Amino acid sequence: MRVLIAAATGLAVAFAVVLTLTALGSPSGGTSPKPLLTTVPAHP
């Protein structure tokens, strides 16, 4: 019986976390206009 209570509690907590993150929505922000440098620049 304790196992069922623990499983139900864990499921409820996980569901509450998912609902909270869904309610908050995705963070507002933008991307940088500058491209990321992925290669080493040539030496002069």
PDB file of all heavy atoms in Angstrom:
ATOM      1  N   MET A   1       0.822  -1.191   0.000  1.00  0.00           N
ATOM      2  CA  MET A   1       0.000   0.000   0.000  1.00  0.00           C
ATOM      3  C   MET A   1       0.872   1.263   0.000  1.00  0.00           C
ATOM      4  O   MET A   1       0.530   2.243  -0.622  1.00  0.00           O
ATOM      5  CB  MET A   1      -0.898  -0.045   1.250  1.00  0.00           C
ATOM      6  CG  MET A   1      -1.991   0.987   1.209  1.00  0.00           C
ATOM      7  SD  MET A   1      -3.120   0.628  -0.136  1.00  0.00           S
ATOM      8  CE  MET A   1      -4.392   1.771   0.195  1.00  0.00           C
ATOM      9  N   ARG A   2       1.994   1.192   0.732  1.00  0.00           N
ATOM     10  CA  ARG A   2       2.884   2.357   0.756  1.00  0.00           C
ATOM     11  C   ARG A   2       3.454   2.648  -0.626  1.00  0.00           C
ATOM     12  O   ARG A   2       3.669   3.805  -0.978  1.00  0.00           O
ATOM     13  CB  ARG A   2       4.042   2.115   1.714  1.00  0.00           C
ATOM     14  CG  ARG A   2       3.667   2.131   3.156  1.00  0.00           C
ATOM     15  CD  ARG A   2       4.906   1.977   4.014  1.00  0.00           C
ATOM     16  NE  ARG A   2       4.544   1.616   5.373  1.00  0.00           N
ATOM     17  CZ  ARG A   2       5.425   1.263   6.284  1.00  0.00           C
ATOM     18  NH1 ARG A   2       6.705   1.200   5.974  1.00  0.00           N
ATOM     19  NH2 ARG A   2       5.030   0.955   7.503  1.00  0.00           N
ATOM     20  N   VAL A   3       3.682   1.589  -1.384  1.00  0.00           N
ATOM     21  CA  VAL A   3       4.233   1.776  -2.729  1.00  0.00           C
ATOM     22  C   VAL A   3       3.243   2.527  -3.606  1.00  0.00           C
ATOM     23  O   VAL A   3       3.619   3.420  -4.367  1.00  0.00           O
ATOM     24  CB  VAL A   3       4.596   0.406  -3.346  1.00  0.00           C
ATOM     25  CG1 VAL A   3       5.053   0.571  -4.773  1.00  0.00           C
ATOM     26  CG2 VAL A   3       5.668  -0.271  -2.520  1.00  0.00           C
ATOM     27  N   LEU A   4       1.967   2.175  -3.497  1.00  0.00           N
ATOM     28  CA  LEU A   4       0.948   2.859  -4.298  1.00  0.00           C
ATOM     29  C   LEU A   4       0.822   4.325  -3.900  1.00  0.00           C
ATOM     30  O   LEU A   4       0.676   5.199  -4.757  1.00  0.00           O
ATOM     31  CB  LEU A   4      -0.404   2.156  -4.143  1.00  0.00           C
ATOM     32  CG  LEU A   4      -0.499   0.782  -4.780  1.00  0.00           C
ATOM     33  CD1 LEU A   4      -1.857   0.170  -4.461  1.00  0.00           C
ATOM     34  CD2 LEU A   4      -0.293   0.871  -6.275  1.00  0.00           C
ATOM     35  N   ILE A   5       0.895   4.603  -2.614  1.00  0.00           N
ATOM     36  CA  ILE A   5       0.817   5.993  -2.145  1.00  0.00           C
ATOM     37  C   ILE A   5       2.033   6.781  -2.622  1.00  0.00           C
ATOM     38  O   ILE A   5       1.910   7.926  -3.078  1.00  0.00           O
ATOM     39  CB  ILE A   5       0.698   6.030  -0.611  1.00  0.00           C
ATOM     40  CG1 ILE A   5      -0.640   5.423  -0.188  1.00  0.00           C
ATOM     41  CG2 ILE A   5       0.833   7.441  -0.081  1.00  0.00           C
ATOM     42  CD1 ILE A   5      -0.785   5.226   1.304  1.00  0.00           C
ATOM     43  N   ALA A   6       3.213   6.176  -2.548  1.00  0.00           N
ATOM     44  CA  ALA A   6       4.426   6.855  -2.998  1.00  0.00           C
ATOM     45  C   ALA A   6       4.375   7.103  -4.503  1.00  0.00           C
ATOM     46  O   ALA A   6       4.756   8.185  -4.978  1.00  0.00           O
ATOM     47  CB  ALA A   6       5.651   6.029  -2.640  1.00  0.00           C
ATOM     48  N   ALA A   7       3.887   6.133  -5.262  1.00  0.00           N
ATOM     49  CA  ALA A   7       3.792   6.308  -6.704  1.00  0.00           C
ATOM     50  C   ALA A   7       2.785   7.388  -7.057  1.00  0.00           C
ATOM     51  O   ALA A   7       3.022   8.221  -7.945  1.00  0.00           O
ATOM     52  CB  ALA A   7       3.411   4.988  -7.359  1.00  0.00           C
ATOM     53  N   ALA A   8       1.648   7.398  -6.377  1.00  0.00           N
ATOM     54  CA  ALA A   8       0.630   8.422  -6.639  1.00  0.00           C
ATOM     55  C   ALA A   8       1.147   9.815  -6.268  1.00  0.00           C
ATOM     56  O   ALA A   8       0.896  10.791  -6.982  1.00  0.00           O
ATOM     57  CB  ALA A   8      -0.638   8.102  -5.866  1.00  0.00           C
ATOM     58  N   THR A   9       1.888   9.906  -5.171  1.00  0.00           N
ATOM     59  CA  THR A   9       2.450  11.194  -4.761  1.00  0.00           C
ATOM     60  C   THR A   9       3.481  11.686  -5.777  1.00  0.00           C
ATOM     61  O   THR A   9       3.480  12.862  -6.161  1.00  0.00           O
ATOM     62  CB  THR A   9       3.102  11.069  -3.377  1.00  0.00           C
ATOM     63  OG1 THR A   9       2.129  10.575  -2.456  1.00  0.00           O
ATOM     64  CG2 THR A   9       3.624  12.396  -2.893  1.00  0.00           C
ATOM     65  N   GLY A  10       4.353  10.796  -6.224  1.00  0.00           N
ATOM     66  CA  GLY A  10       5.352  11.180  -7.220  1.00  0.00           C
ATOM     67  C   GLY A  10       4.717  11.605  -8.527  1.00  0.00           C
ATOM     68  O   GLY A  10       5.148  12.571  -9.163  1.00  0.00           O
ATOM     69  N   LEU A  11       3.669  10.883  -8.926  1.00  0.00           N
ATOM     70  CA  LEU A  11       2.975  11.242 -10.161  1.00  0.00           C
ATOM     71  C   LEU A  11       2.299  12.598 -10.032  1.00  0.00           C
ATOM     72  O   LEU A  11       2.328  13.413 -10.952  1.00  0.00           O
ATOM     73  CB  LEU A  11       1.952  10.165 -10.499  1.00  0.00           C
ATOM     74  CG  LEU A  11       1.264  10.277 -11.848  1.00  0.00           C
ATOM     75  CD1 LEU A  11       2.280  10.168 -12.980  1.00  0.00           C
ATOM     76  CD2 LEU A  11       0.214   9.197 -11.989  1.00  0.00           C
ATOM     77  N   ALA A  12       1.701  12.865  -8.874  1.00  0.00           N
ATOM     78  CA  ALA A  12       1.048  14.149  -8.650  1.00  0.00           C
ATOM     79  C   ALA A  12       2.055  15.297  -8.664  1.00  0.00           C
ATOM     80  O   ALA A  12       1.800  16.364  -9.226  1.00  0.00           O
ATOM     81  CB  ALA A  12       0.284  14.126  -7.331  1.00  0.00           C
ATOM     82  N   VAL A  13       3.216  15.075  -8.057  1.00  0.00           N
ATOM     83  CA  VAL A  13       4.251  16.113  -8.046  1.00  0.00           C
ATOM     84  C   VAL A  13       4.760  16.370  -9.459  1.00  0.00           C
ATOM     85  O   VAL A  13       4.927  17.523  -9.869  1.00  0.00           O
ATOM     86  CB  VAL A  13       5.399  15.717  -7.099  1.00  0.00           C
ATOM     87  CG1 VAL A  13       6.595  16.642  -7.265  1.00  0.00           C
ATOM     88  CG2 VAL A  13       4.914  15.728  -5.661  1.00  0.00           C
ATOM     89  N   ALA A  14       4.997  15.310 -10.218  1.00  0.00           N
ATOM     90  CA  ALA A  14       5.472  15.468 -11.590  1.00  0.00           C
ATOM     91  C   ALA A  14       4.433  16.204 -12.437  1.00  0.00           C
ATOM     92  O   ALA A  14       4.773  17.082 -13.239  1.00  0.00           O
ATOM     93  CB  ALA A  14       5.787  14.109 -12.194  1.00  0.00           C
ATOM     94  N   PHE A  15       3.171  15.858 -12.248  1.00  0.00           N
ATOM     95  CA  PHE A  15       2.105  16.521 -12.996  1.00  0.00           C
ATOM     96  C   PHE A  15       2.022  18.003 -12.627  1.00  0.00           C
ATOM     97  O   PHE A  15       1.829  18.863 -13.481  1.00  0.00           O
ATOM     98  CB  PHE A  15       0.772  15.822 -12.713  1.00  0.00           C
ATOM     99  CG  PHE A  15      -0.338  16.243 -13.609  1.00  0.00           C
ATOM    100  CD1 PHE A  15      -0.298  15.983 -14.970  1.00  0.00           C
ATOM    101  CD2 PHE A  15      -1.447  16.897 -13.096  1.00  0.00           C
ATOM    102  CE1 PHE A  15      -1.330  16.367 -15.804  1.00  0.00           C
ATOM    103  CE2 PHE A  15      -2.476  17.294 -13.914  1.00  0.00           C
ATOM    104  CZ  PHE A  15      -2.425  17.022 -15.277  1.00  0.00           C
ATOM    105  N   ALA A  16       2.205  18.322 -11.339  1.00  0.00           N
ATOM    106  CA  ALA A  16       2.177  19.714 -10.892  1.00  0.00           C
ATOM    107  C   ALA A  16       3.338  20.504 -11.492  1.00  0.00           C
ATOM    108  O   ALA A  16       3.185  21.663 -11.892  1.00  0.00           O
ATOM    109  CB  ALA A  16       2.221  19.779  -9.375  1.00  0.00           C
ATOM    110  N   VAL A  17       4.510  19.880 -11.590  1.00  0.00           N
ATOM    111  CA  VAL A  17       5.664  20.559 -12.184  1.00  0.00           C
ATOM    112  C   VAL A  17       5.419  20.838 -13.661  1.00  0.00           C
ATOM    113  O   VAL A  17       5.697  21.935 -14.160  1.00  0.00           O
ATOM    114  CB  VAL A  17       6.944  19.715 -11.983  1.00  0.00           C
ATOM    115  CG1 VAL A  17       8.097  20.252 -12.825  1.00  0.00           C
ATOM    116  CG2 VAL A  17       7.327  19.689 -10.523  1.00  0.00           C
ATOM    117  N   VAL A  18       4.861  19.865 -14.367  1.00  0.00           N
ATOM    118  CA  VAL A  18       4.578  20.060 -15.792  1.00  0.00           C
ATOM    119  C   VAL A  18       3.551  21.173 -15.983  1.00  0.00           C
ATOM    120  O   VAL A  18       3.702  22.030 -16.860  1.00  0.00           O
ATOM    121  CB  VAL A  18       4.090  18.736 -16.425  1.00  0.00           C
ATOM    122  CG1 VAL A  18       3.530  18.972 -17.817  1.00  0.00           C
ATOM    123  CG2 VAL A  18       5.225  17.731 -16.475  1.00  0.00           C
ATOM    124  N   LEU A  19       2.512  21.177 -15.167  1.00  0.00           N
ATOM    125  CA  LEU A  19       1.501  22.235 -15.283  1.00  0.00           C
ATOM    126  C   LEU A  19       2.081  23.613 -14.964  1.00  0.00           C
ATOM    127  O   LEU A  19       1.749  24.600 -15.610  1.00  0.00           O
ATOM    128  CB  LEU A  19       0.324  21.944 -14.354  1.00  0.00           C
ATOM    129  CG  LEU A  19      -0.654  20.880 -14.830  1.00  0.00           C
ATOM    130  CD1 LEU A  19      -1.759  20.696 -13.797  1.00  0.00           C
ATOM    131  CD2 LEU A  19      -1.257  21.246 -16.171  1.00  0.00           C
ATOM    132  N   THR A  20       2.960  23.672 -13.984  1.00  0.00           N
ATOM    133  CA  THR A  20       3.586  24.954 -13.632  1.00  0.00           C
ATOM    134  C   THR A  20       4.456  25.466 -14.764  1.00  0.00           C
ATOM    135  O   THR A  20       4.404  26.648 -15.129  1.00  0.00           O
ATOM    136  CB  THR A  20       4.433  24.794 -12.359  1.00  0.00           C
ATOM    137  OG1 THR A  20       3.599  24.300 -11.313  1.00  0.00           O
ATOM    138  CG2 THR A  20       5.043  26.107 -11.937  1.00  0.00           C
ATOM    139  N   LEU A  21       5.264  24.582 -15.359  1.00  0.00           N
ATOM    140  CA  LEU A  21       6.122  25.012 -16.467  1.00  0.00           C
ATOM    141  C   LEU A  21       5.288  25.401 -17.688  1.00  0.00           C
ATOM    142  O   LEU A  21       5.638  26.330 -18.414  1.00  0.00           O
ATOM    143  CB  LEU A  21       7.098  23.890 -16.828  1.00  0.00           C
ATOM    144  CG  LEU A  21       8.170  23.597 -15.781  1.00  0.00           C
ATOM    145  CD1 LEU A  21       9.031  22.423 -16.214  1.00  0.00           C
ATOM    146  CD2 LEU A  21       9.032  24.820 -15.552  1.00  0.00           C
ATOM    147  N   THR A  22       4.187  24.718 -17.907  1.00  0.00           N
ATOM    148  CA  THR A  22       3.311  25.066 -19.028  1.00  0.00           C
ATOM    149  C   THR A  22       2.663  26.421 -18.796  1.00  0.00           C
ATOM    150  O   THR A  22       2.529  27.219 -19.718  1.00  0.00           O
ATOM    151  CB  THR A  22       2.231  23.981 -19.211  1.00  0.00           C
ATOM    152  OG1 THR A  22       2.875  22.727 -19.388  1.00  0.00           O
ATOM    153  CG2 THR A  22       1.362  24.271 -20.406  1.00  0.00           C
ATOM    154  N   ALA A  23       2.254  26.695 -17.574  1.00  0.00           N
ATOM    155  CA  ALA A  23       1.617  27.972 -17.260  1.00  0.00           C
ATOM    156  C   ALA A  23       2.592  29.131 -17.402  1.00  0.00           C
ATOM    157  O   ALA A  23       2.203  30.230 -17.815  1.00  0.00           O
ATOM    158  CB  ALA A  23       1.052  27.934 -15.847  1.00  0.00           C
ATOM    159  N   LEU A  24       3.854  28.899 -17.080  1.00  0.00           N
ATOM    160  CA  LEU A  24       4.851  29.968 -17.189  1.00  0.00           C
ATOM    161  C   LEU A  24       5.159  30.289 -18.645  1.00  0.00           C
ATOM    162  O   LEU A  24       5.472  31.423 -18.982  1.00  0.00           O
ATOM    163  CB  LEU A  24       6.142  29.567 -16.472  1.00  0.00           C
ATOM    164  CG  LEU A  24       6.060  29.481 -14.955  1.00  0.00           C
ATOM    165  CD1 LEU A  24       7.378  29.000 -14.380  1.00  0.00           C
ATOM    166  CD2 LEU A  24       5.674  30.812 -14.352  1.00  0.00           C
ATOM    167  N   GLY A  25       5.070  29.311 -19.501  1.00  0.00           N
ATOM    168  CA  GLY A  25       5.347  29.529 -20.911  1.00  0.00           C
ATOM    169  C   GLY A  25       6.830  29.569 -21.200  1.00  0.00           C
ATOM    170  O   GLY A  25       7.681  29.481 -20.320  1.00  0.00           O
ATOM    171  N   SER A  26       7.140  29.723 -22.466  1.00  0.00           N
ATOM    172  CA  SER A  26       8.532  29.776 -22.867  1.00  0.00           C
ATOM    173  C   SER A  26       9.102  31.161 -22.566  1.00  0.00           C
ATOM    174  O   SER A  26       8.390  32.160 -22.648  1.00  0.00           O
ATOM    175  CB  SER A  26       8.679  29.465 -24.360  1.00  0.00           C
ATOM    176  OG  SER A  26       7.953  30.408 -25.111  1.00  0.00           O
ATOM    177  N   PRO A  27      10.356  31.245 -22.210  1.00  0.00           N
ATOM    178  CA  PRO A  27      10.943  32.539 -21.892  1.00  0.00           C
ATOM    179  C   PRO A  27      11.033  33.425 -23.133  1.00  0.00           C
ATOM    180  O   PRO A  27      11.293  32.958 -24.238  1.00  0.00           O
ATOM    181  CB  PRO A  27      12.343  32.190 -21.370  1.00  0.00           C
ATOM    182  CG  PRO A  27      12.632  30.846 -21.930  1.00  0.00           C
ATOM    183  CD  PRO A  27      11.310  30.149 -22.063  1.00  0.00           C
ATOM    184  N   SER A  28      10.771  34.698 -22.912  1.00  0.00           N
ATOM    185  CA  SER A  28      10.868  35.630 -24.034  1.00  0.00           C
ATOM    186  C   SER A  28      12.328  36.011 -24.234  1.00  0.00           C
ATOM    187  O   SER A  28      13.061  36.228 -23.276  1.00  0.00           O
ATOM    188  CB  SER A  28      10.047  36.883 -23.746  1.00  0.00           C
ATOM    189  OG  SER A  28      10.522  37.525 -22.585  1.00  0.00           O
ATOM    190  N   GLY A  29      12.720  36.082 -25.458  1.00  0.00           N
ATOM    191  CA  GLY A  29      14.105  36.417 -25.753  1.00  0.00           C
ATOM    192  C   GLY A  29      14.324  36.410 -27.244  1.00  0.00           C
ATOM    193  O   GLY A  29      13.436  36.089 -28.026  1.00  0.00           O
ATOM    194  N   GLY A  30      15.492  36.777 -27.650  1.00  0.00           N
ATOM    195  CA  GLY A  30      15.802  36.813 -29.061  1.00  0.00           C
ATOM    196  C   GLY A  30      17.141  36.172 -29.327  1.00  0.00           C
ATOM    197  O   GLY A  30      17.894  35.861 -28.410  1.00  0.00           O
ATOM    198  N   THR A  31      17.402  35.988 -30.571  1.00  0.00           N
ATOM    199  CA  THR A  31      18.688  35.436 -30.963  1.00  0.00           C
ATOM    200  C   THR A  31      19.648  36.562 -31.296  1.00  0.00           C
ATOM    201  O   THR A  31      19.240  37.659 -31.660  1.00  0.00           O
ATOM    202  CB  THR A  31      18.545  34.511 -32.179  1.00  0.00           C
ATOM    203  OG1 THR A  31      17.971  35.255 -33.248  1.00  0.00           O
ATOM    204  CG2 THR A  31      17.647  33.323 -31.852  1.00  0.00           C
ATOM    205  N   SER A  32      20.897  36.273 -31.191  1.00  0.00           N
ATOM    206  CA  SER A  32      21.909  37.273 -31.481  1.00  0.00           C
ATOM    207  C   SER A  32      22.042  37.449 -32.992  1.00  0.00           C
ATOM    208  O   SER A  32      22.031  36.475 -33.736  1.00  0.00           O
ATOM    209  CB  SER A  32      23.250  36.826 -30.901  1.00  0.00           C
ATOM    210  OG  SER A  32      24.265  37.704 -31.315  1.00  0.00           O
ATOM    211  N   PRO A  33      22.153  38.690 -33.465  1.00  0.00           N
ATOM    212  CA  PRO A  33      22.334  38.894 -34.907  1.00  0.00           C
ATOM    213  C   PRO A  33      23.720  38.463 -35.391  1.00  0.00           C
ATOM    214  O   PRO A  33      23.921  38.209 -36.567  1.00  0.00           O
ATOM    215  CB  PRO A  33      22.137  40.391 -35.090  1.00  0.00           C
ATOM    216  CG  PRO A  33      22.417  40.986 -33.756  1.00  0.00           C
ATOM    217  CD  PRO A  33      22.048  39.946 -32.735  1.00  0.00           C
ATOM    218  N   LYS A  34      24.684  38.380 -34.473  1.00  0.00           N
ATOM    219  CA  LYS A  34      26.038  37.984 -34.864  1.00  0.00           C
ATOM    220  C   LYS A  34      26.127  36.460 -34.939  1.00  0.00           C
ATOM    221  O   LYS A  34      25.656  35.776 -34.034  1.00  0.00           O
ATOM    222  CB  LYS A  34      27.055  38.489 -33.837  1.00  0.00           C
ATOM    223  CG  LYS A  34      27.137  40.000 -33.747  1.00  0.00           C
ATOM    224  CD  LYS A  34      28.165  40.381 -32.708  1.00  0.00           C
ATOM    225  CE  LYS A  34      28.256  41.906 -32.583  1.00  0.00           C
ATOM    226  NZ  LYS A  34      29.232  42.303 -31.567  1.00  0.00           N
ATOM    227  N   PRO A  35      26.747  35.925 -35.976  1.00  0.00           N
ATOM    228  CA  PRO A  35      26.906  34.469 -36.039  1.00  0.00           C
ATOM    229  C   PRO A  35      27.974  34.003 -35.059  1.00  0.00           C
ATOM    230  O   PRO A  35      28.884  34.753 -34.690  1.00  0.00           O
ATOM    231  CB  PRO A  35      27.345  34.226 -37.479  1.00  0.00           C
ATOM    232  CG  PRO A  35      27.981  35.501 -37.895  1.00  0.00           C
ATOM    233  CD  PRO A  35      27.264  36.604 -37.157  1.00  0.00           C
ATOM    234  N   LEU A  36      27.853  32.789 -34.615  1.00  0.00           N
ATOM    235  CA  LEU A  36      28.851  32.241 -33.708  1.00  0.00           C
ATOM    236  C   LEU A  36      30.090  31.840 -34.491  1.00  0.00           C
ATOM    237  O   LEU A  36      29.983  31.289 -35.591  1.00  0.00           O
ATOM    238  CB  LEU A  36      28.287  31.001 -32.993  1.00  0.00           C
ATOM    239  CG  LEU A  36      27.126  31.256 -32.066  1.00  0.00           C
ATOM    240  CD1 LEU A  36      26.593  29.935 -31.530  1.00  0.00           C
ATOM    241  CD2 LEU A  36      27.544  32.128 -30.905  1.00  0.00           C
ATOM    242  N   LEU A  37      31.242  32.136 -33.945  1.00  0.00           N
ATOM    243  CA  LEU A  37      32.490  31.756 -34.607  1.00  0.00           C
ATOM    244  C   LEU A  37      32.788  30.307 -34.263  1.00  0.00           C
ATOM    245  O   LEU A  37      33.009  29.968 -33.099  1.00  0.00           O
ATOM    246  CB  LEU A  37      33.633  32.666 -34.134  1.00  0.00           C
ATOM    247  CG  LEU A  37      33.495  34.131 -34.509  1.00  0.00           C
ATOM    248  CD1 LEU A  37      34.642  34.944 -33.907  1.00  0.00           C
ATOM    249  CD2 LEU A  37      33.469  34.309 -36.003  1.00  0.00           C
ATOM    250  N   THR A  38      32.780  29.469 -35.253  1.00  0.00           N
ATOM    251  CA  THR A  38      33.021  28.052 -35.008  1.00  0.00           C
ATOM    252  C   THR A  38      34.384  27.618 -35.521  1.00  0.00           C
ATOM    253  O   THR A  38      34.779  26.485 -35.319  1.00  0.00           O
ATOM    254  CB  THR A  38      31.931  27.191 -35.670  1.00  0.00           C
ATOM    255  OG1 THR A  38      31.906  27.515 -37.058  1.00  0.00           O
ATOM    256  CG2 THR A  38      30.581  27.486 -35.062  1.00  0.00           C
ATOM    257  N   THR A  39      35.076  28.499 -36.212  1.00  0.00           N
ATOM    258  CA  THR A  39      36.401  28.147 -36.727  1.00  0.00           C
ATOM    259  C   THR A  39      37.420  29.175 -36.226  1.00  0.00           C
ATOM    260  O   THR A  39      37.057  30.296 -35.865  1.00  0.00           O
ATOM    261  CB  THR A  39      36.434  28.140 -38.267  1.00  0.00           C
ATOM    262  OG1 THR A  39      36.040  29.438 -38.733  1.00  0.00           O
ATOM    263  CG2 THR A  39      35.473  27.106 -38.823  1.00  0.00           C
ATOM    264  N   VAL A  40      38.657  28.795 -36.230  1.00  0.00           N
ATOM    265  CA  VAL A  40      39.722  29.715 -35.818  1.00  0.00           C
ATOM    266  C   VAL A  40      40.022  30.645 -36.987  1.00  0.00           C
ATOM    267  O   VAL A  40      40.189  30.210 -38.112  1.00  0.00           O
ATOM    268  CB  VAL A  40      40.983  28.911 -35.438  1.00  0.00           C
ATOM    269  CG1 VAL A  40      42.112  29.843 -35.042  1.00  0.00           C
ATOM    270  CG2 VAL A  40      40.663  27.927 -34.330  1.00  0.00           C
ATOM    271  N   PRO A  41      40.059  31.957 -36.722  1.00  0.00           N
ATOM    272  CA  PRO A  41      40.377  32.886 -37.806  1.00  0.00           C
ATOM    273  C   PRO A  41      41.783  32.661 -38.346  1.00  0.00           C
ATOM    274  O   PRO A  41      42.681  32.241 -37.608  1.00  0.00           O
ATOM    275  CB  PRO A  41      40.261  34.263 -37.177  1.00  0.00           C
ATOM    276  CG  PRO A  41      39.863  34.075 -35.768  1.00  0.00           C
ATOM    277  CD  PRO A  41      39.808  32.614 -35.469  1.00  0.00           C
ATOM    278  N   ALA A  42      41.985  32.958 -39.615  1.00  0.00           N
ATOM    279  CA  ALA A  42      43.315  32.796 -40.226  1.00  0.00           C
ATOM    280  C   ALA A  42      44.275  33.816 -39.651  1.00  0.00           C
ATOM    281  O   ALA A  42      43.913  34.968 -39.391  1.00  0.00           O
ATOM    282  CB  ALA A  42      43.202  32.974 -41.728  1.00  0.00           C
ATOM    283  N   HIS A  43      45.523  33.399 -39.463  1.00  0.00           N
ATOM    284  CA  HIS A  43      46.527  34.320 -38.955  1.00  0.00           C
ATOM    285  C   HIS A  43      47.035  35.205 -40.077  1.00  0.00           C
ATOM    286  O   HIS A  43      47.229  34.761 -41.190  1.00  0.00           O
ATOM    287  CB  HIS A  43      47.702  33.511 -38.349  1.00  0.00           C
ATOM    288  CG  HIS A  43      47.317  32.751 -37.122  1.00  0.00           C
ATOM    289  ND1 HIS A  43      47.076  33.375 -35.922  1.00  0.00           N
ATOM    290  CD2 HIS A  43      47.128  31.439 -36.925  1.00  0.00           C
ATOM    291  CE1 HIS A  43      46.761  32.450 -35.035  1.00  0.00           C
ATOM    292  NE2 HIS A  43      46.768  31.266 -35.612  1.00  0.00           N
ATOM    293  N   PRO A  44      47.287  36.451 -39.772  1.00  0.00           N
ATOM    294  CA  PRO A  44      47.775  37.373 -40.830  1.00  0.00           C
ATOM    295  C   PRO A  44      49.203  37.084 -41.259  1.00  0.00           C
ATOM    296  O   PRO A  44      49.956  36.466 -40.619  1.00  0.00           O
ATOM    297  CB  PRO A  44      47.677  38.750 -40.199  1.00  0.00           C
ATOM    298  CG  PRO A  44      47.554  38.538 -38.733  1.00  0.00           C
ATOM    299  CD  PRO A  44      47.063  37.142 -38.529  1.00  0.00           C
TER     300      PRO A  44
END
